[in-house]
Amino acid sequence: MKKAALIFGIICLMLTFAGGIYVLIHHGQVSAGYAAIPCLFTIICFGYYRGGKHK
């Protein structure tokens, strides 16, 4: 399950950068959600992958 979270996190990270570039290309006239939503999933997936427990 952790491996799937890592793979999905990497995919979402690429989508975050693609969304950010899309927003920049269109001079901010499109929704920033194209980058923000995949970023949220990236944070969730990497948080799950790391375990979320601090020692």
Secondary structure, DSSP 8 states (H G I E B T S, - for coil): -HHHHHHHHHHHHHHHHHHHHHHHHTTT-S-THHHHHHHHHHHHHHHHHH-S---
